[in-house]
Structures are given as C-alpha cells and as structure tokens.
Amino acid sequence: MSQSAVAPVSPSELEARLRLHRLPELGPARFKKLLEAFGSASKAISAPASAWRALGLPLACSEARRSTEIRDGASHALAWLERPAQHLLMWDQPDYPALLAEISDAPPLLFVAGDPGILEKPQLAMVGSRRASRPGMDTAAAFSRSLASAGFVITSGLALGIDAAAHQAALDVGGQTIGVLGTGLEKFYPQRNRRLADAMIATGSAVVSEFPLDAGPTASNFPRRNRIISGLSLGVLVVEASVASGSLITAKLAAEQGREVYAIPGSIHHPGAKGCHQLIRDGAALVETVEHILEALRGWQQTSFSLAPAPMARHPLLALLHAAPHSSEALADASGWSLPKVLAALTEMEMEGSAVCENGRWFARVS
C-alpha cells in the first residue's frame, strides 16, 4: 500500500488507534491484523467480541478495549499531542519514516518529541556498552562528530555509555541525533540522560518511542526498541560491546533487515572488544576510521547505480528533484532504486550542497 495514497486519519480514528495501541498483548502484527480485518481502528473497537475471537486475538485484548483505563490513556495521549514539538507518526501515513516502514514488524505508532522530519534523513546507528571504557567513549565521540559533520543523523538508544557519548558528540558539532527509548516518553529511562534528551529536543533533534507514553522500563522492551534503531538507519556501528551485549542484538537485527553492520576492533585482552570481534568474524565490516564507513557507502552507491564519476548536476536523483520536491520513498519509486541506496545518494548530495531535506521532503538546491 502506497503511503501517499492513504487518507489522513480523522480525530475519532486517531483516538481509536491510541486505544488499540494500549491494549495488552497487542503488538505490531496484531495491530495491523485488526486494521486490515475491519478497515479501521474505529470499526475494530466497536466490533463484537466474537469477531475478535475469530481472528485468534487474546481475550484480554477484547475485554480491555472499552475500559476506563484504556480510554483515559488515549485521552491523555491526545492532550500530549496538542503541545509544541510533540507528534505521532503512523505506519500508513506519508510522514512515517520510509526506511523504517520496510521492516516486517514496523511499529504502527511512533511518538516523537522534537523534530519528526529528521527521521526521514539518512541515519547511521551507533551502539555499544553501557559500561564502556574511557577509550571506548572517546572513540564513540570521535566517530559521531565525524559522521554528524558528514551529514548523517546519529541514531542510538539514549542509554548510558556509548549511546550517550554518540548523542552528545553529534550535538557538540551542531549535528542532529535521534534517541530511541525502551520506555514511554513520559517515563524516561535512564534519568541520568534526561538533560541530554532535553537538549536534543530543544536543538532540533528528536527522541522517539513506540511505547505508550506511560510505559515503564520493562526488561523486554529494550530488545524490542533495538529493531527501530537499526530499522531507521542505513547501517549500525558497534563501538564497544561484550558478547552478551544488547548491541549485538541490534547488529543481528540490522543484518536481518538488510542494513550494513560495522564494528570497531579492540584489544584481545579487553572484554568490551569481544562482541565486536565476534561480529567481525560473522561478517561485519572492520572499521578503523570514519572514512571506512563513508567509502563503503559511496562505493555501494556507485556500484548500485552504475554511475560514472560524473558531475553531481547530472545525478539522476537530482534531475527528479529539479522537477519537483520528493520524499525519499517517492524518489525510490520514481528511480526504481532501493530505499537504502536512495538515502545513501541523498546523503552524498546533501554533503555536496546540491540537495536539502525539509519537513521530510527533499529539494534541489539552486546554485
């Protein structure tokens, strides 16, 4: 289904979706199953219990949908959305991040504090240990500064350690960064990074979550959010991680989603390097400098597009943008190229100053 062909969501449908979103045991697959079966969340909410049972949905879902708690939670979310810089992106709407929409279990709803437009821009994820070494933190900061300066949005999980170092370094050079939470946006965790998150929101970056606003830090939520970190990004860079680190889950999901996986090696005597070494043995690209990442994306671009090293003015995507502004998804449709390849090309064009992204749409810069 083309996102651009979908009608805007009415206030009553929005309220119904927010109610569905809060139901117990109703993940992305069941949420979409309901919308496809009934045609809308409004109709799903009012359907008889027998219709829900026929779809194989848990009894708890059907019984909870009309409860006061579910209604109040939806009303609170609607009030939250009335405030400045607070948004909700829905999987079947045009402003939903096109790259994230490609994954099999994309979140049906995504709460955003800050600028939702940057979720459409080319991103690189940086993840690693919460108990990182000082050299690991310094490495994360150095790579983040370079990648952010090169035009990439830095995406991570706003955890302690490597995540926080990556986010802060992107802000330090005036770059943009996205934090993906494993809690609701009103139950921020960890609190030690609250000030960092506020700075991100205030300076044109964003903090996002698929969970209801009041969802607390449940252990199972953090592995779930990792698929969003990788799903939003062209690739994932693992800076420092043990073999039991959640960062390896993110890297595994990235590989399954067709994203690039990069890992920085370390000392064979350092436990925090063992996870990265495992990833490299499993096929991740060994990275020692930021140029290794930039060259990989550039080489992938040129090979994928079969382009001679011609001036950027003759770039096929730029020709489309000179005709009219496009979303990255529309560019992929028009060019026949895959979305990750289009995003890699757009990053290059933005770095060279020939294209710019505003409110989720790409424009050609006129010199």
N, C-alpha and C positions, 0 to 999 in steps of 0.2 A: 504494500500500500504506500503510495507516494504521500509523504508528509504534507507537501504543499497543497494537495488536493483535499485535505481534511478541513471541515468547517470549524470555526472557533468554538470553544466549549462554553456553553451557557452557564449562568450562575448556579442554576439548580443541578446541572450535570457536574459542575465543579464540586459542589457540596457533597453530592453522591459519591464522587471519586474519593474525596477525602474520607468519607465514612468507610468505604470499602478498604481503603489503604490501612485503616486502623484495626481491621478485623484480625483475630488470632488465626494463625496457621494459613494466612493468605499471602503467599509470596508472589513474585512477578508472573510465574506461569499460570497460577490460578486466577490472578487479577485479569490477565489478558483473556483467559478462557471465559470468564464471566462476560467481559465486554463483547467478545466475539459471539457468544451464545445468545445474549439478549439484545445486542446492538447498542447498548449504552449502560452506564452505571446506574442511571435513574431507574431504568426498567429492571435491572438486576436487583436493586434494593427493594423494589416493590413486588418482585416475583414470589410465587408461593414457595414454601419450604420444600415441597415435593420436586419442584423444578431444580432447586439447588442439589437435592439428593441425587437426582437423575444425572447430574454432572459429576457425581462422585466427590462432592465437596464435604469437608468435615461438618458435623452437626454444630460444633461450636461457632463456626462462621455464620451459619444461617441464623442461629439464635441470637447472636450478638449484634446483628446489623441494625436493629431498631432500638437498641438500649440507649439509655440516657447518657452513659459514659461515652459511647461512640459518637452520638450526636454532639455532645459538648466538646469533644476533641476536635471534631470537624469545624464547629463554630469558632473555636479558638484559633485554628489554623487560618480560617478566613479573615479573622481580625488581624492576625500576624501579617498576612499578605497585603493589608492596607497600608502598612508602614513603608517608609522610603527604603530603597535598596534591599527589599525582601521579595523573593519571586518563587514561582513554582513552574517547573518545566515538565511537560507531559509527553510521554513516548510517541504519541501520534500527532504532535503539533510541530509546526515548521521551526520553532525556536529551540527544539530539542537538539542536543549535540549529535551531529550526523554520524560521527565515528562511534560514539557510544551506542547509538541505535543499531549498529551492526552486530553487536554481541547477542548471543542466544537468550540470555536472561537479563536484558537491559532493564533497569528499574522503571516501572511505569510512571512514577512520580519522583521528581528530584527537587528538593528545597534548596534555594540558593540565597545566601546573604552576600551582597556585594554586586559585582558586575557580571550578569549571566552571559553577556556577549563574548567574554574571553573563553568560554567553554568550547566555542567553535574554532578558536585559533589553534595552530599546531602546538602540541604539547609533548614534552618529554617527562616521564616519571622518574623520580629519584627516591629510592627507598634504602633502608638499612637498619642496623641495630638501634634499639632504644638505649642500650648501654654502650654506646660507641666510644672508642678511644679518642684522645685528643687529635692524633694524626688523621683518624678517620673523619672526624668532624671538620678538620681543616680541608681535607680532600673534597668532602661533600660541598663545602662552601666555595672552594675554588672552581669546581666543575659547574655549580649552579650559577655563579657570577658569569662565567664564560658563556654558558648556554643561554642564559637570560639576555645577555648582551647581544647574542647572535640572533635574537628574535623569537626564541622558544618560550612558551609559558611553562613554568616548572610546576609539576603536579606531584603531590605527596599526601601523606596521611595525617599530618599535624601531630604526630607522636613525638615523644622526647627523642633526643639523639640526632640521628642522621636526618630524619624528616624535618625537624625544626631548623637545623643548620641550613638545609637546602632552601626552605621557605625564606628564612631571614636574609640569606645571601642574595636571593633574587630581588628582594625589596631594596637591599643596600645599593644595587646598581640601577634602581629605577625600573626594574623588570616587573613582570606580572607572575603571579603564582596562585595555584588552586589547592586548597586543603579539603580532602575528602574524609569526613568523620565517620566513626563507627557508632555514633550516638545521634540523637536528635539535636538540632541546632540550639535548642534551649536547655540542653543537658550536656554542655560542652565538657569534653574529657580529652586529655588531662588538663586540669585547671591551670597548671603551670604555664601552659601555652595560650591561655586566654588573651593575654595582652598582645601576643604575636598575631592571633586570629583577628583581633580588633583592628590592628594596624593594617593587615591585609585587606580587610573590608573597606577601611577608610581611604585607602590609596588606590582603589580601582582593581584590586584582585578579588578573589571570591572564596567562600567556604561553603561546601555543599554536603548534603546528606540525603540518602534515600529513606531514612527512618522518620517516623512521626516525630514532631518537634520535642515531645517529652520523653522519648525513648532513652533509657539509661545505658550505661556501659556494660552490656551483656557480652560475655566472652565470645559467643557465636557470631556476634555482629561484625567483629573486626576482620575475620577471614572473608566475610561477605563483601565488605566495602572494598577489599583489595581488587576485586574484578572491575570496579568502577575506576580505580586509579589506573589500571592497565588499559581498560576499555576506552578511556578518554585520550590515551596517549599513542603517539607513533611508536614509541619504544620505552623500555624500562631499563634504567641504570641502577644496578645494585652496587652500593659503595662498600659496605662492610656488613657481614652477616654470618652468624653461626649456622651450622647445618640444621638447627631446629628453628631458625628464624622465620617469622611470618613473611619476611621479604622474599623467601624462596617460593612461598605460595603465590605472591604477586607475579614473580618471574614465570612460574609454571602457567598461570592463567594467561599471561601475556603471550607466551608461546602458543597456547591453545587458540588464542584469538587472532593469531597471525601477526602479532606485533614483534618488533625487534627486541632482543634481550642482550644487554651489555653488562659486563662485570669487571670490577677493578681488582686485580690480584693483590696479594699482600704476603707477609712473611709466613713461611710454613710453620712457624712456632706460635703464631697468633691465632687463637680460637676464632676470632672475628673474621678471619680470612677464609676459613674452611668452607663456608657456604658459597662464597664467590668462586673458590677453586672447583667446587662441585659443579656449579653452573657452567664454568668454562669446559670442564670435562664433558658435560652434557650438550655442548654445542653453542653456548653463549659466546658472543664476541668479546675477546680480551681487550680491555681498554686501558691505555696508559695516559693518553692526553685527550682533551676535548676534540682535537682535530680528527681522532679516530672515529668519533661519532658523526661529526659533520661530513667527513669524507664518505662514510658509509651511506649516509642519506643522499648525498649528492650523486655518488656513483649509482645508487639504486635508481634515482631519478632518471639519469641519463640513459642507463641501460633499459629501464622500463619504457621510456618514452621514445627510444631510438632517435634521440635528438643529436644532431651535430652540434659542436660548441658554437652555436650561432648567437648573435646579439640578442639580449633579452627582449628587445622590442618585437622580435619575430616569434616569441614564445606562443604556442597555440592557446594556452590559457589566457594570456594577456590579450590576445585578439578577441576572445569571448568577453573579457571584462571591458574592453574598449566599446563593445557593442552595448553592454548593459551590466549593471551590478548583478552578482550571482552569490548565492550561498555555496559553500564547498560541495554540498550534495548536488546542487544543480550543475555545478561545473563537472562533477564526475559523470552525471547523466549525459551532459552535452558532449563531453570529450570521449566518453567510453572508457576512461581510465578508472582504476580502483580509487576509493576514497583516500586510503593512506598515501598513495602516490600523488594524488592531487594536493594533499596537505603538505607533503614534502616539497613539492614545487612551489606552493604558495609561500612557504617559509623562505625559500631562496629569493622569491620575488620581493617579499617584504624586506628582507635584509638588504637587497639592492635598491630599494626605494621605488620600485615600479608598481607595487600594489599595497593596499592597506585594508584592514578589516575594521568595519564599524557596525556595531549592533548586529553582529552575526552575518553580515554580508560583505563580500569582497569588492573593492573598487580599483580600477586602474588609476594610477597617479599620472597626471598630465604634466610633463616637464615644461 
